[in-house]
Amino acid sequence: MKPVSKGALVGAVGVLVPLGIIGLVVVLTGAYNVAATDRHNPVVA
């Protein structure tokens, strides 16, 4: 593997892993409540 492609792979993993961890923490802790922030209409009028 060339050094440039290895660096690109390490950089991509280095960005995606923290984003995934942050996403899981936000979802599992309920820090962002989609139902409260998303506009929605009730099914039964």
C-alpha positions in Angstrom: 0.0 0.0 0.0 1.4 3.4 -0.9 1.9 5.9 1.9 -0.6 8.3 0.4 -3.4 5.8 0.2 -2.5 4.5 3.7 -2.7 8.1 5.0 -6.1 8.6 3.3 -7.4 5.4 4.9 -6.2 6.3 8.3 -7.6 9.8 8.0 -11.0 8.5 6.9 -11.2 6.0 9.7 -9.9 8.7 12.1 -12.9 10.9 11.2 -15.6 8.2 10.8 -15.0 6.4 14.1 -15.4 9.5 16.4 -18.4 10.6 14.4 -20.0 7.2 14.9 -19.2 7.2 18.6 -20.7 10.7 19.0 -23.8 9.7 17.0 -24.3 6.6 19.2 -23.9 8.7 22.4 -26.4 11.3 21.2 -28.9 8.6 20.2 -28.6 6.5 23.3 -28.7 9.4 25.7 -31.6 11.1 24.0 -29.6 14.4 23.8 -31.4 15.1 20.5 -35.1 14.4 20.7 -36.4 14.1 17.1 -40.0 14.0 18.1 -39.8 17.3 20.0 -37.8 19.1 17.3 -39.4 17.8 14.2 -42.7 19.3 13.1 -45.4 16.6 12.7 -49.1 16.3 12.3 -51.2 14.0 14.5 -52.5 10.9 12.7 -55.9 11.2 14.4 -57.6 14.5 13.9 
